[in-house]
Amino acid sequence: MVFVETQERAEELFAELFTEGMNCAVIHSGKPQRQREKVIENFRKGNVTLLICTSLLSRGLDFPAVQLVINYDLPMSAAHYIHSVGR
């Protein structure tokens, strides 16, 4: 999982990595709920190996199989950092 601060930053990073052939997806609050659910489902199933997200996913969801969390942008607060690395 790669956390970024803004939706725009998430989309830019996704476009760059996807163009390079990375098996990735992007999720943030600007996406429709159904699309977000599908991305989460694909990530949990292992169909997507790299998930680029905003703080939308930093709380409330657990992904036990996650092996690495990257805070690509420095979180705005210690609480955001703690919640993101807890995924």
C-alpha positions in Angstrom: 0.0 0.0 0.0 1.2 3.5 -0.9 -0.4 6.4 0.9 -0.4 9.9 -0.6 -2.0 13.1 0.6 -4.3 14.1 -2.2 -6.5 12.5 -4.8 -4.6 14.3 -7.6 -1.3 12.9 -6.3 -2.9 9.4 -6.1 -4.1 9.6 -9.7 -0.7 10.9 -11.0 1.2 8.2 -9.2 -1.2 5.5 -10.5 -0.9 6.7 -14.1 2.9 6.7 -13.9 3.2 3.2 -12.3 0.5 1.7 -14.5 2.2 3.0 -17.6 5.4 1.3 -16.3 3.5 -2.0 -16.2 2.8 -2.2 -12.4 -0.2 -4.2 -11.3 -1.7 -1.4 -9.3 -5.0 0.3 -8.6 -6.0 3.7 -7.0 -8.6 4.4 -4.5 -9.8 7.7 -2.9 -13.0 9.4 -1.9 -13.4 10.9 -5.4 -14.2 7.5 -6.8 -17.8 6.1 -6.7 -18.5 3.8 -3.8 -19.0 0.8 -6.0 -15.7 1.3 -7.7 -13.9 1.6 -4.4 -15.5 -1.6 -3.2 -14.3 -3.4 -6.4 -10.8 -2.1 -5.9 -10.7 -3.3 -2.3 -12.1 -6.7 -3.3 -9.4 -7.1 -6.0 -6.7 -6.0 -3.6 -7.8 -8.6 -1.0 -8.0 -11.3 -3.6 -4.5 -10.5 -4.8 -5.6 -9.4 -8.2 -4.0 -6.0 -7.5 -0.6 -6.1 -5.8 0.0 -2.4 -5.3 -2.8 -0.1 -3.9 -2.3 3.7 -4.1 -4.6 5.4 -1.7 -5.3 8.5 0.3 -6.2 8.6 4.0 -9.6 7.2 3.1 -8.1 3.7 3.8 -6.0 4.7 6.8 -8.8 3.8 9.2 -11.4 1.1 9.6 -10.1 -1.5 7.1 -7.7 -4.3 7.8 -5.6 -6.0 5.2 -3.8 -8.8 7.0 -1.8 -9.8 3.9 -0.2 -6.4 3.4 3.6 -6.8 3.6 4.7 -3.2 3.1 3.1 0.3 3.7 4.8 3.3 2.2 3.9 6.9 3.2 4.9 8.4 -0.2 3.9 11.8 1.1 4.6 12.7 4.7 1.3 12.4 6.6 -0.1 15.6 8.0 -0.2 14.3 11.6 1.2 11.5 13.7 -2.3 10.0 13.9 -2.5 9.7 10.1 0.9 8.0 10.1 -0.1 5.5 12.9 -3.3 4.6 11.2 -1.8 4.1 7.8 1.0 1.8 8.9 -1.5 -0.2 11.0 -3.1 -1.5 7.8 
